[in-house]
Amino acid sequence: MTSSITATTTAVRRAAHVGLAAAAALLLAAAAPATAGSSAGSGHLYLMVTTGDGDSGDTRGTLLLCDPPQGHGRAAEACDQLDSVGGDIDALQPADVYCPMLYAPVTARAHGQWNGRPVEYRQTFPNGCVMGARTGAVFALES
């Protein structure tokens, strides 16, 4: 019985993630202007942070738009940081901070576009402090 409940819970969570991604895509299609030339730093990313290894746990998400910055509590800062690395989240410079050696994994995911190029990112960090140090304002989502 417990196995059946766990499988059902996992399936419901996965369906919710797919639904959120589909809703974000529809919002992007409706909100994105149809222009051939985009300005530097124009991008949109659907960002999600999941407590745990990414397959289960509490998930927060938002749509970050960068022309103009909106949809995120620190949109302007996140857009500036992404602009400085051409939208490559892996290229963000880590902050010089000390984080506790506490294992409380969080998984950060992003998908969308930056200057017309697709962005796909997924990384599991040992805790939120390490995630913040490595990704700056990008995944600083309100809880």
QUIZILIN-V28529 format. One record per backbone hydrogen bond with DSSP energy under -1.0 kcal/mol. CO is the residue of the C=O (numbers start at 1). NH is the residue of the N-H. E is the energy in kcal/mol with one decimal. If there is no record, write none. Layout:
co: (CO;CO)
nh: (NH;NH)
e: (E;E)
This chain:
co: (1;2;3;4;5;6;7;8;9;10;11;12;13;14;15;16;17;18;19;20;21;22;23;24;25;26;27;28;33;39;42;43;44;45;46;47;48;49;50;58;60;62;64;65;68;70;72;74;75;76;77;78;79;80;82;82;83;85;87;88;89;95;100;105;106;107;108;109;110;111;112;113;114;117;119;121;123;125;126;127;128;129;130;131;132;133;135;137;139)
nh: (5;6;7;8;9;10;11;12;13;14;15;16;17;18;19;20;21;22;23;24;25;26;27;28;29;30;31;32;35;42;115;66;113;64;111;62;109;60;107;51;49;47;45;70;67;65;75;78;79;80;81;82;83;84;85;87;86;88;89;91;92;97;102;52;125;50;123;48;121;46;119;44;117;114;112;110;108;106;104;131;132;133;134;135;136;95;138;140;141)
e: (-2.1;-2.6;-2.4;-2.3;-2.7;-2.5;-2.3;-2.5;-2.3;-2.4;-2.3;-2.1;-2.2;-2.3;-2.5;-2.5;-2.2;-2.4;-2.5;-2.4;-2.2;-2.1;-2.4;-2.6;-2.3;-2.0;-2.5;-2.5;-1.5;-1.9;-3.1;-2.3;-2.5;-3.3;-1.6;-2.2;-2.8;-2.5;-2.9;-2.7;-2.6;-3.0;-2.3;-2.4;-1.0;-2.7;-1.7;-2.8;-2.9;-2.3;-2.4;-2.5;-2.8;-1.9;-1.0;-3.1;-1.2;-1.5;-1.1;-1.6;-1.5;-1.5;-1.5;-3.1;-3.2;-2.7;-2.3;-2.6;-2.5;-3.1;-2.6;-2.3;-1.9;-2.7;-1.8;-2.4;-3.0;-1.9;-2.8;-2.0;-2.7;-2.4;-2.1;-2.3;-1.6;-2.8;-1.6;-1.4;-2.1)
